[in-house]
Structures are given as C-alpha cells and as structure tokens.
C-alpha cells in the first residue's frame, strides 16, 4: 500500500512540475546545447515567468509540448499557449521574435483591465 501511495505522489508531483512553467504569463524557450548560439535572450522578459528547457535534460516536456524545431519559444498565459515561434530547418529563430512576443504580452496585459 505504501508503494502505491508513493508512486501516486511521484506522478502527481511530476505532473504539477510539468505544468508550473505555464502559470500566469510565461516565456519558455525549448532548446538544446548544440543550438545555444541561436537562442533568444530571455532577460528582457524578467518581469514574467521565464524558463529554458534543454532536450538533453527535459525530453519528456519536449514530447508533451510537441516541440519539433530547436530552438522554439512559446508564450503561455494561465496554462494556454498564446504564440509559438519556431526556428525551422535552419535552426535560427526569426529576427523579430522578441518583438512578436512583446506584442502578444502587451495585448494580454491590455485585456486584463
């Protein structure tokens, strides 16, 4: 019985962890060590929840979020995906992706009031 309770608690804690990165307004970067130079700096978004996940360490999250290209940036609001910006086959994010994310964040903030 103790083993069953332990397994259930591990599964529940794993689920809650996997969803924590989507709370409120979150900018999440999915990447890998071999494309680190192509990542977008997340520092301009420090007023929000920012997270970086690497496929070498967090492969399960990549699978759950259906990440196809590295790097990929996803803006979440209260658990819902607002916008996804993918690098494509060239492994480079679009030049204006930070502006695109800011535009969506401004719209989210405007709609809060």
Secondary structure as UniProt FT lines:
FT   HELIX           2..20
FT   TURN            21..22
FT   STRAND          25..31
FT   HELIX           33..38
FT   HELIX           43..45
FT   TURN            46..47
FT   STRAND          49..54
FT   HELIX           55..64
FT   TURN            65..66
FT   STRAND          72..77
FT   TURN            78..79
FT   STRAND          80..86
FT   TURN            88..91
FT   TURN            95..96
FT   HELIX           97..112
//
